Amino acid sequence: MSRTEHIILTNMCMITDGQLVLVQDRKSKKWPGITFPGGHVEPNESIISSVIREVKEETGLTVSNLELCGIQNWTDPVEGNRYLVFCYKTSHFSGSIQASDEGEVFWIDREDLKNIHLADGFETMLDIFEHPQLTENYYWFKNGEWKVENK
């Protein structure tokens, strides 16, 4: 049995300003809806550098003092690729928000997130960003349906 698998490294960042969080309304056909900004780690790029780059590209903000919250991971049942999402948060940023090709970005009260259309599975991911005792959001596909567990 091989111990190797194809891994796709990605990131996501929760940016806060008091009770407000910055969200993105993703235009992606694969994963539409409200999430935090983030994206892929490029070859030979550090994880933190990728977060800073992706947030700048998608929101116009420059973030710093990033805090690793945990990871989200899942394996695409069709392509077989395993996705590792490094989840960060920060309240340190500069600049002004601006939309990108990825989607509109806007500030929203954290409590109001439960009242809008979140990307599929994003609500479960939120616990990783907000509860230090949880560091992994794991999805797996079994018997034709997705299962999820936060650890």
C-alpha positions in Angstrom: 0.0 0.0 0.0 1.4 3.4 -1.0 1.8 6.0 1.6 1.7 8.9 -0.8 -1.2 10.8 -2.1 -1.7 13.9 -4.2 -2.1 16.9 -1.9 -3.4 20.4 -2.8 -2.3 23.0 -0.3 -4.7 25.9 0.4 -5.4 28.5 3.0 -8.2 30.6 4.5 -8.1 33.6 6.7 -10.7 35.1 9.2 -10.1 38.8 9.4 -11.8 40.6 12.3 -12.5 44.2 13.3 -14.2 44.0 16.6 -17.4 42.1 16.1 -17.1 42.3 12.3 -15.6 39.7 10.1 -14.6 40.1 6.5 -16.3 37.6 4.2 -16.2 36.9 0.5 -19.2 35.9 -1.7 -17.5 33.4 -3.9 -18.4 33.1 -7.5 -16.8 29.7 -7.9 -19.0 27.0 -9.5 -17.3 24.3 -7.4 -17.8 26.1 -4.0 -20.1 29.2 -4.2 -21.4 31.2 -1.2 -20.0 33.1 1.7 -16.6 32.2 3.1 -13.4 33.8 4.4 -10.9 34.8 1.7 -8.1 32.4 0.8 -6.7 30.2 -1.9 -4.0 28.0 -3.2 -0.4 27.8 -2.0 1.9 28.2 -5.0 5.0 26.0 -5.6 8.0 27.1 -3.4 5.8 29.5 -1.4 5.5 29.5 2.4 2.0 28.9 3.8 2.0 32.3 5.6 3.2 34.1 2.4 0.4 32.5 0.5 -2.2 33.7 3.0 -0.9 37.3 2.8 -0.8 37.1 -1.0 -4.3 35.6 -1.4 -5.9 38.0 1.1 -4.3 41.0 -0.8 -5.4 39.6 -4.2 -9.0 38.9 -3.1 -9.7 41.7 -0.7 -7.2 44.5 -1.2 -6.1 44.2 2.5 -2.6 43.5 3.7 -2.7 41.3 6.8 -0.1 40.6 9.4 0.3 38.8 12.8 -1.4 35.7 11.5 -2.5 33.1 14.0 -2.8 29.5 12.9 -6.1 28.1 14.1 -6.0 24.6 12.6 -6.7 22.8 9.4 -9.6 21.6 7.3 -9.0 18.6 5.1 -11.0 16.4 2.7 -10.4 14.2 -0.3 -12.3 14.9 -3.5 -14.2 11.6 -4.2 -14.0 12.1 -8.0 -10.4 13.3 -8.6 -8.9 11.7 -5.5 -6.9 14.8 -4.5 -6.6 15.5 -0.8 -7.1 19.2 0.1 -5.4 20.7 3.2 -6.7 24.1 4.1 -4.5 26.0 6.6 -6.9 28.2 8.7 -5.6 31.5 10.0 -7.1 34.5 11.8 -6.0 38.0 12.4 -7.3 41.4 13.4 -4.2 43.2 12.0 -4.6 44.6 8.6 -4.2 47.8 6.5 -5.7 49.1 3.3 -9.3 49.3 2.0 -11.4 46.4 0.9 -12.1 45.8 -2.8 -13.7 43.0 -4.8 -11.9 40.7 -7.1 -12.7 38.2 -9.8 -13.2 35.7 -6.9 -16.2 37.6 -5.6 -17.5 40.5 -3.6 -16.1 41.2 -0.1 -17.8 42.9 2.8 -17.8 43.3 6.5 -20.6 41.6 8.5 -21.4 41.2 12.2 -20.2 37.7 13.2 -23.7 36.9 14.6 -25.3 37.6 11.2 -23.3 34.9 9.5 -26.0 32.4 10.5 -28.6 34.4 8.5 -26.9 34.4 5.1 -26.1 31.8 2.5 -22.7 30.3 3.5 -20.7 28.0 1.2 -21.5 24.4 1.7 -19.8 23.1 4.9 -18.4 26.5 5.9 -20.6 26.8 9.0 -18.9 23.7 10.5 -15.5 25.2 9.6 -16.2 28.3 11.7 -15.6 26.4 14.9 -11.9 25.8 14.0 -11.4 29.6 13.8 -13.2 30.4 17.0 -12.5 27.5 19.5 -8.8 26.9 20.3 -9.5 23.4 21.6 -10.6 22.4 18.0 -7.8 22.3 15.4 -9.2 20.0 12.7 -12.3 20.1 10.5 -12.3 16.7 8.6 -14.7 15.7 5.8 -14.9 12.2 4.3 -17.2 10.6 1.8 -18.9 7.4 2.9 -21.9 5.4 1.5 -22.6 8.2 -1.0 -22.7 11.1 1.5 -20.4 13.5 3.2 -19.5 13.1 6.9 -17.8 15.7 9.0 -16.1 15.9 12.3 -14.3 18.7 14.2 -11.5 17.5 16.5 
